[in-house]
């Protein structure tokens, strides 16, 4: 049975879909998956061994000039790529009008969340099969429940498994004595003050840890340069693609991350991570998996509302024992 997944963005949402594929393949070995995903994240689905074809789409780019885009050879190539295999089912794992529209481009039965469960309720009108999934639970669990209903298998009671083989990124299995600071995020109010990063960088350096600083935009590079200047053990990375960042993470003992998609990549790779949440809550979309510590807001945490309420001493107190345990396990 060949299934097309429509889950186009964002990075964290794409990563959240991986455990559902692992569940499905364990229950139904006959399944083969293809995946429609935004071009910026097209590396990720291919990391899962059950995904055969990745079909990049560029809606984010095309919507800037829609008339030109939808009459272009690129659009025609995308439509043609959807027609090449025969699909038995399309699963819209995003629950948005745009993803429902993409799924409707095929003459194939589509499954998705019902109107009460979808992020955009009118998206459900495009599905032949609609399933209820409670909204007050983590996104990973919601997608796992959707797949279990759509593909008719019992939902595992275990924690979701992303299904990634870390040897794809780190063939030796060796971990360097380093931590990664994931300091870039899409919203200014989710950024941690640069002076806090510098203080944490000094603490890590004083303990003999190298601090690796990736970046993805000019503003992030500028911030990374300031942090790197705070410790001789800090290392400013060149600009990397997602596979390159995954390789760096897989060789690291731990990470500190703001609310960003790369934090979810840490969880998918089983990297011990301290995730910092100020104005956002991790309850529904926080990093999911083992060795994930959430600091900040949320009903189950303290009543902190801004990133300045999370001080470097808190982050170090959470990070240090996880790094020590990872170092001991890597010996």
C-alpha positions as CSV (number, residue, x, y, z in Angstrom):
1,X,0.0,0.0,0.0
2,X,1.5,3.3,-1.1
3,X,0.5,6.4,1.0
4,X,1.2,10.1,0.2
5,X,1.8,12.3,3.3
6,X,1.1,16.0,3.0
7,X,3.0,17.8,5.7
8,X,4.8,20.8,4.2
9,X,6.0,22.9,7.0
10,X,7.4,24.1,9.4
11,X,10.6,22.2,10.4
12,X,9.2,21.3,13.8
13,X,5.9,20.1,12.3
14,X,7.7,18.0,9.8
15,X,9.9,16.3,12.5
16,X,6.8,15.7,14.6
17,X,5.4,13.5,11.8
18,X,8.3,11.0,11.9
19,X,7.1,8.9,14.9
20,X,3.8,8.2,13.2
21,X,5.6,6.7,10.2
22,X,7.6,4.5,12.6
23,X,4.3,3.3,14.2
24,X,2.7,2.6,10.9
25,X,5.5,0.6,9.5
26,X,5.8,-1.5,12.6
27,X,2.1,-2.4,12.4
28,X,1.8,-2.5,8.6
29,X,5.1,-3.7,6.9
30,X,3.4,-3.4,3.5
31,X,3.3,0.4,3.7
32,X,5.4,2.6,1.5
33,X,5.3,6.4,2.0
34,X,6.0,9.3,-0.2
35,X,5.9,12.9,1.2
36,X,5.1,16.3,-0.1
37,X,7.1,18.9,1.9
38,X,8.3,22.5,1.5
39,X,11.6,22.7,-0.4
40,X,13.4,24.2,2.6
41,X,12.7,21.0,4.6
42,X,13.0,18.4,1.9
43,X,16.1,16.8,3.5
44,X,14.2,15.6,6.6
45,X,11.6,13.1,5.2
46,X,14.3,11.2,3.4
47,X,16.0,10.5,6.7
48,X,13.3,8.0,7.6
49,X,13.9,4.6,6.0
50,X,10.2,4.1,5.2
51,X,9.9,7.2,3.0
52,X,10.7,6.3,-0.6
53,X,10.1,9.5,-2.5
54,X,10.2,13.1,-1.3
55,X,8.3,15.6,-3.4
56,X,9.4,19.2,-2.8
57,X,6.8,22.0,-3.1
58,X,7.5,25.7,-3.0
59,X,4.2,27.3,-1.9
60,X,6.0,29.8,0.3
61,X,8.0,31.0,-2.6
62,X,5.3,30.7,-5.2
63,X,2.8,32.8,-3.3
64,X,5.0,35.8,-3.7
65,X,4.2,35.8,-7.4
66,X,1.3,33.3,-7.9
67,X,0.3,34.1,-11.4
68,X,3.9,33.6,-12.7
69,X,4.5,30.6,-10.4
70,X,1.3,28.6,-11.3
71,X,2.0,29.0,-15.0
72,X,5.6,28.0,-14.8
73,X,7.3,24.7,-15.8
74,X,8.2,24.2,-12.1
75,X,4.5,24.0,-11.2
76,X,3.8,21.6,-14.0
77,X,6.7,19.4,-12.9
78,X,5.3,19.3,-9.4
79,X,1.9,18.3,-10.7
80,X,3.5,15.6,-12.8
81,X,5.5,14.2,-9.9
82,X,2.2,13.7,-8.0
83,X,0.9,11.6,-10.8
84,X,3.8,9.2,-11.3
85,X,3.0,6.6,-8.6
86,X,-0.4,5.3,-7.8
87,X,-1.4,6.2,-4.3
88,X,-4.0,4.2,-2.3
89,X,-4.4,7.0,0.2
90,X,-3.4,10.6,0.9
91,X,-3.0,11.6,4.6
92,X,-3.1,15.4,5.2
93,X,-1.1,15.5,8.5
94,X,-1.2,19.3,8.6
95,X,-4.9,20.2,8.7
96,X,-4.7,23.5,6.9
97,X,-6.5,24.8,3.8
98,X,-3.3,24.8,1.8
99,X,-2.4,21.2,2.7
100,X,-6.0,20.1,2.0
101,X,-5.8,21.8,-1.4
102,X,-2.5,20.0,-2.3
103,X,-4.0,16.7,-1.3
104,X,-7.1,17.3,-3.4
105,X,-4.9,17.6,-6.6
106,X,-4.9,13.8,-6.8
107,X,-7.9,11.7,-7.5
108,X,-7.2,9.6,-4.4
109,X,-9.1,9.2,-1.2
110,X,-7.8,11.7,1.4
111,X,-7.7,11.2,5.2
112,X,-7.4,14.0,7.7
113,X,-8.6,15.5,10.9
114,X,-12.3,16.3,11.3
115,X,-13.5,19.8,11.6
116,X,-13.3,19.9,15.4
117,X,-9.7,18.6,15.3
118,X,-8.1,20.4,12.4
119,X,-6.1,23.6,12.8
120,X,-8.3,25.1,10.1
121,X,-11.7,23.5,10.3
122,X,-12.8,24.0,6.7
123,X,-9.8,21.9,5.6
124,X,-11.8,18.9,6.7
125,X,-14.3,19.4,3.9
126,X,-11.7,18.2,1.4
127,X,-11.2,14.8,3.1
128,X,-13.2,11.6,2.3
129,X,-12.1,10.2,5.7
130,X,-12.2,12.4,8.8
131,X,-11.0,11.5,12.2
132,X,-11.4,13.0,15.6
133,X,-8.2,13.7,17.6
134,X,-8.3,15.8,20.8
135,X,-6.4,19.1,20.6
136,X,-5.2,19.2,24.2
137,X,-2.2,16.9,23.7
138,X,1.2,17.0,22.1
139,X,1.4,17.4,18.3
140,X,3.4,14.1,18.0
141,X,0.7,12.2,19.8
142,X,-2.0,13.8,17.6
143,X,-0.3,12.8,14.4
144,X,0.3,9.3,15.7
145,X,-3.4,9.0,16.5
146,X,-4.4,10.3,13.1
147,X,-2.2,7.7,11.3
148,X,-3.4,4.9,13.5
149,X,-7.0,5.6,12.6
150,X,-6.4,6.3,8.9
151,X,-4.4,3.1,8.4
152,X,-6.3,1.0,10.8
153,X,-3.9,-0.3,13.4
154,X,-3.8,-0.1,17.2
155,X,-1.9,2.9,18.6
156,X,1.2,1.8,20.4
157,X,1.3,2.7,24.1
158,X,5.0,3.5,24.0
159,X,6.6,6.8,23.5
160,X,6.9,7.8,19.9
161,X,10.1,6.8,18.0
162,X,11.4,9.1,15.3
163,X,13.0,6.2,13.5
164,X,16.2,8.0,12.5
165,X,19.5,6.1,12.2
166,X,22.0,8.4,13.8
167,X,24.8,6.6,11.9
168,X,23.6,8.4,8.8
169,X,25.1,11.5,10.4
170,X,27.8,10.1,12.6
171,X,29.2,6.8,11.4
172,X,31.7,6.4,14.2
173,X,29.2,6.9,17.1
174,X,31.8,9.1,18.8
175,X,30.7,12.2,20.6
176,X,32.9,15.3,20.9
177,X,33.2,17.1,24.2
178,X,30.9,19.9,22.9
179,X,27.5,21.4,23.3
180,X,25.5,23.2,20.7
181,X,23.7,26.5,21.3
182,X,20.6,26.9,19.0
183,X,20.0,30.6,19.5
184,X,18.1,31.5,16.3
185,X,14.3,31.7,16.1
186,X,11.6,33.3,14.0
187,X,10.2,35.7,16.7
188,X,12.1,38.3,18.6
189,X,10.2,37.6,21.8
190,X,11.4,34.0,21.7
191,X,15.0,35.0,21.6
192,X,17.1,34.6,24.7
193,X,19.2,37.8,25.6
194,X,22.6,37.6,24.0
195,X,24.3,38.5,27.3
196,X,22.6,35.3,28.8
197,X,24.1,33.2,26.0
198,X,27.5,34.7,26.6
199,X,27.3,33.9,30.3
200,X,26.2,30.4,29.6
201,X,29.0,30.0,27.1
202,X,31.5,31.1,29.7
203,X,30.2,28.5,32.2
204,X,30.4,25.7,29.6
205,X,33.9,26.8,28.5
206,X,35.1,26.9,32.1
207,X,34.1,23.3,32.4
208,X,36.2,22.3,29.3
209,X,33.2,22.1,27.0
210,X,33.5,23.5,23.4
211,X,30.4,25.5,22.4
212,X,29.3,25.1,18.8
213,X,27.3,28.0,17.3
214,X,25.4,27.4,14.0
215,X,23.5,30.2,12.3
216,X,21.1,30.6,9.4
217,X,20.7,34.3,8.7
218,X,22.9,37.5,8.9
219,X,21.2,38.5,12.2
220,X,21.9,35.0,13.6
221,X,25.5,35.1,12.5
222,X,26.0,38.5,14.2
223,X,24.6,37.1,17.4
224,X,26.7,34.0,17.1
225,X,29.9,36.1,16.6
226,X,29.1,38.0,19.9
227,X,28.6,34.8,21.8
228,X,31.8,33.3,20.3
229,X,33.8,36.3,21.5
230,X,32.8,35.5,25.1
231,X,34.8,32.3,25.3
232,X,37.9,30.9,23.7
233,X,36.2,27.5,23.5
234,X,33.4,28.8,21.4
235,X,33.3,27.8,17.7
236,X,31.4,29.7,15.0
237,X,30.2,27.3,12.4
238,X,29.9,28.0,8.6
239,X,26.4,28.1,7.3
240,X,25.1,24.5,7.2
241,X,22.2,22.7,5.6
242,X,19.9,20.6,7.8
243,X,22.0,17.5,7.2
244,X,25.1,19.4,8.2
245,X,23.5,20.6,11.4
246,X,22.3,17.1,12.2
247,X,25.8,15.8,11.8
248,X,27.1,18.4,14.3
249,X,24.3,17.6,16.8
250,X,25.0,13.9,16.5
251,X,28.6,14.4,17.7
252,X,27.5,16.6,20.6
253,X,26.9,15.8,24.3
254,X,24.0,18.2,24.5
255,X,22.3,21.3,23.3
256,X,20.5,24.5,24.6
257,X,17.8,25.7,22.3
258,X,15.2,28.4,22.1
259,X,11.8,27.6,20.6
260,X,12.9,26.6,17.1
261,X,12.6,23.8,14.7
262,X,16.3,22.8,15.3
263,X,15.3,22.0,18.9
264,X,13.0,19.4,17.6
265,X,15.8,18.0,15.5
266,X,17.8,17.5,18.7
267,X,14.9,15.5,20.2
268,X,14.7,13.4,17.0
269,X,18.4,12.6,17.3
270,X,18.2,11.8,21.0
271,X,20.4,14.7,21.9
272,X,20.0,15.8,25.6
273,X,18.5,19.3,25.3
274,X,17.6,22.2,27.5
275,X,14.8,24.0,25.6
276,X,13.9,27.6,26.6
277,X,10.3,28.7,26.5
278,X,9.3,32.2,27.5
279,X,6.1,33.5,25.9
280,X,5.3,30.1,24.4
281,X,4.2,26.9,26.2
282,X,5.9,23.5,25.5
283,X,2.8,21.5,26.5
284,X,1.5,21.0,22.9
285,X,4.6,21.6,20.7
286,X,7.6,21.3,23.0
287,X,10.6,19.1,22.2
288,X,9.4,15.5,22.5
289,X,11.5,12.6,23.6
290,X,14.1,11.4,26.2
291,X,16.4,13.8,28.0
292,X,14.4,16.9,27.1
293,X,14.2,19.6,29.8
294,X,11.8,22.5,29.3
295,X,12.5,25.8,31.1
296,X,10.0,28.7,31.0
297,X,6.3,29.1,30.8
298,X,3.4,26.6,30.7
299,X,0.9,25.5,33.2
300,X,3.1,22.7,34.5
301,X,6.1,24.9,34.8
302,X,6.8,28.2,36.6
303,X,4.8,31.3,35.8
304,X,7.6,32.9,33.7
305,X,6.4,35.0,30.8
306,X,9.5,36.4,29.1
307,X,12.8,34.9,28.0
308,X,14.6,37.2,30.5
309,X,12.9,35.2,33.3
310,X,15.1,32.2,32.4
311,X,18.5,33.0,33.8
312,X,21.8,31.3,32.7
313,X,22.2,29.6,36.1
314,X,19.0,27.7,35.5
315,X,20.0,26.6,32.1
316,X,23.4,25.4,33.3
317,X,21.9,23.6,36.3
318,X,19.7,21.6,33.9
319,X,22.4,21.1,31.2
320,X,25.4,20.1,33.3
321,X,24.1,16.7,34.6
322,X,22.7,15.7,31.2
323,X,26.1,16.5,29.5
324,X,28.0,14.5,32.2
325,X,25.7,11.5,31.8
326,X,26.1,11.7,28.0
327,X,29.9,11.9,28.3
328,X,29.9,8.9,30.6
329,X,27.8,6.9,28.2
330,X,30.0,7.8,25.3
331,X,33.1,6.4,26.9
